[in-house]
Amino acid sequence: MTTAAVPLRSQTSLWWRRYTAFLRAAWMVDLQYRADIALWLLWGITEPAVALGIWWSVAASMGGNVDGYTNVDFAQYFFSVTLINQLTQAWDAWYIDHWIAEGEMNHRLARPVGPVHEAVADNIAYKARVGTIVIIVWLLAALAWPMVRLPVAPGRWFLAGLAVVLGAGIRFFNGFAVGLLAFWTTRASALIELQMAIGVFLSGQLAPLDLLPRPVSVVANALWFPYTIAFPVSLLTGEGAWEHNIVRGFAGQIVWLAVWWLVYRWVWRNGLKQYGAVGG
């Protein structure tokens, strides 16, 4: 074993222990807020279910087909949206806004690792819990309702899983960066909610992007929103325009992930220079 390999192994072991501790803590915290998580999950399921009902009504009025989307396509699409949204969403912006406003950032800055690592662990713990629940619900529904069954396609599922990881990274660093604006303003939460409302329309949560008016679709594809939900959903279901633009989809995810990571780094460095909260 070379001398250079010892420090690397030591650092890997150290980070493994740190993340294990963070994950354990996050898991225990989640257990204390089971009711809140259940409500968030219920809302995450209800929203796509309502959208599905609306599009089924539209399809029925148009002879069962809306620009190539049938009832089966809509069912698979919105079940996929439920899963992908839960696996990519990030609530960190609200937490960070609170940490800065209430001074709870203080003790986190005194730790040997940055707050971003705690947030990453929180995300992993949350997604592991709710993602498992959604998958189980989907499997149970598929047993009784063939309409929501996806064809067995391990290769496509692997690509969808990779797209989910990249999409989750985009939403995480985007939310972290927006939350850190609380270093400069007490209304960071308002910016978070505004972005969230826009994202519902432009990410594909309420409708496949193919069915949006052309100008709206163009604007959506120029931003990061579709890369967090619409693209992974398209890979999972095999439907939509993204299915024929896989390389461009992954390239867009990588670019936007890099962009929001750089924004996060810039906001973090500059925000700390004027952080002066007390308490916590």
N, C-alpha and C positions, 0 to 999 in steps of 0.2 A: 504493500500500500504506500502510495506517495504521500509526502508531507502535505501537499496541496489538497489531497482528498480528505484529510482529517478535519480541517476547519469546515469544509463543505458539508460533510456528514454531520458534524456537530451543529451547524446552523440549521440543517434540515430537521434534525431531531428537536431543536429548540422551537422552531416554528410549528412543528407538529404538536408539541405539548401546548404551545400557546393557543393554537386553533382548537385543540381538543377541549381546553378549559373554556374558551369562548363559546363553543358549540354546546357544551354541557350547561353552561349558565343560560344561554339563549333558550335551550330546550326547557329548562326548569321555569324560566320566566313565562314562556308560552303556556305552560301548564297552569299558571296562575291566572291567565287571561283566556281561558277556554271559551267563555261566553262571547267575548269580543271577537275572537278568531272565528267562531261559528257564525256570527253575524256578518263578518266580512266575507266569509266563504259563501254564505247564503246570498248576499248581494252579488257576488261574482258569478253565481249560477243564475240568479233571477234575471239579470240584465240581458245575457245572451238568449235566455228562454223567451223573454218578451220580444226581442228582435226576431227570433225564429218564428214566433206566432204572426208577427206583422208581415214577414216575407212570404209565409205560407198563404196568407190572405191575398197578398199581391199576386202570387203565382196562380192562385185559384181564379182570380179575376182575369188572368191572361192565358187561360187554357192550360195551366200547370207548368208553364215554362217562362222564366224571366231571363232573356238574353243567354240562354243555354243552361241556366241553373234550374234544376228540378227540385221537388220537395226533398228527395234523397240528398241532393247536393247541399241544400240549405241545412238539413239536419246534421250532416257530417261537418259542415263548415262551422256551425255555431257550437256544436259539442267540442270541436277542436279549439275554438276561441276560448271557451270556458277553461280548458286545460292550459293552453299556452299563456293566457292572461295571468293565471295563478302562478305559473312557473317563471314569468318574467317580471311581474310587477314588483315595485319597491316602494316602501313607505318611509324611507329614511329621511326624506326632505322635511317631514313634519317633526320627526324626532330631533333632527339637527337644529331646526328653527327653535325648538323648545330648549335644547341644551344651551344654545348661545344666549337666548333671552333670559333664562333663569340662572345662568352661571354654572350649569351642570357640566359645561365643557372643561371647567377648571381641573377637576380630578382626573379627567380623561387625558388631559395634556401632560399630567405628571406620570403617566404610565410609560413603560419602556417601548410600547408599540402605539402607533397612531390610532385614533378613533375609527378610521376607515376599516381596520381589521375587525373590530367589534361589530361594525355594521355588516361586513361581509358574512361573518359567522351567523348573525341574526337572520340574514336573508336565506342562508343555506338551511338553517333549522326550520324556518317558517315554510319554505318551499318544499322541504322533505315531508313535512306534516300534511299540508293542504294538497300538495300534488298527489300524494298517495291516496288521499280521500277521493279526489276527483277521478283518478284512474279507476278506483274500485267502483265508484258510482257508474262510470261509463261502462265498465265491464258488465255490471249487473243489468244496466239498461240494454246493452247489446244482446244479452241472453234472451230477453223477451221482445226486443224490438230490432229486427234485422236491419232496419233503415239506417241505424247509426254505426253499423259494423264497417270497419275499414278493411280493404283487401290486405292480405299478408304481404308486406313488402319491407323486409328488414333493411335493405339498402336505403330506401327512402326514409324510413324511421330514423336511421342513423344520422342522415343529413338533417332531418327535422330536429333531432336532439342537439346537434351542433349549432343549428340556427337558434335554438332556444337559449343555449348558453351565451351566445354572442348578443342576442336580444336582451337577455337579462342583464348583461354587462352594460349595454347602452342605457337601459332604464336606471340602473343603479348609479352610474357616474353622472348621468343627467340629473337625477334626483338629488344626489349628494351635492353637486355644484350649485343647483338652484337653492337648496336648503342653506348653503353657506353664505348666500346673499344676506342672511340675517346679520352678518358682520357689519353691513352697511345700512340695513333698513329693518324696521320692525314689522314690515308688511310682506315679508318673504312668503308667508303662508298664502297670501292672496295670489302671488305669482304662481305658486305651486298649483293652486286650485284652477287658475285660468289655463295653465298648460295641460292639466289633467282633462279639463272639459274639451279642449281642442283635440287632444289625443284620442278621445273616444270616437270622434268623427273621422280622423285622418289615419288611424291605425288599423281600421278594418273591424272594429268591435261591433258597430251597428249595421254594417253592410260590407259585402265584398267590394274591394276597391274597383273592380271591373264595372260595378253597377252605379258608381258615383258619376255625377256630371263630369264631362271631360276636363273643364278648368280646375275643379276640385281635385280630381285624380292627379293632374299634373303638379299641383301644389303639394299634395301629399307625398308624391314620389320624390320631390325635391328636398324633403325633410327626413328626419329619422324615424318618425312614427311607424310607417309601414314595415320597417325592418325589425320591429319589436314584436309584432303580432301577425300582420298579413302575410309576410314572407314565410315564417315558420308554419303557419296554418296551411299555406299553399303546398309546402313540401309534404306535410303530413297527409293531406287529403288528395293531393294530385290534381287539384282544381285551381283555376285562375291563371292570370297572365304570368304570375311569378314562376309557374311551373316550367315555362320556356325561357326563363332568364335566371337560372340558378347561379351562374358565375357572377352576373351583375348583382344579384341579391347578396351573395356572400361578400363580394367586394364592397358593396355599400355598407354592410354591417361592420366590416373591419374599419372602414374609413370613419364612420360615425362613432364607433367605439374609441378610436384614437382621438377624435375631435373632443369628445366629452371627457376623456381622461385628461387631456391637456387643459381643458377648461377647468376641470376640478383642481388640478395641480396649481394653476395660476390663481384661482380664487382662494385656495387654501393658504398659499404662501403670502399673498397680499392681505388677506383677511386677518391673519394672525398678527400682522404688524400693528393693527389698530384695535385688537380685541382687548377690552378693558372691563369685562363683566365681573361682578363680585357675587359671593354666595356660592351655592352648590356644595 
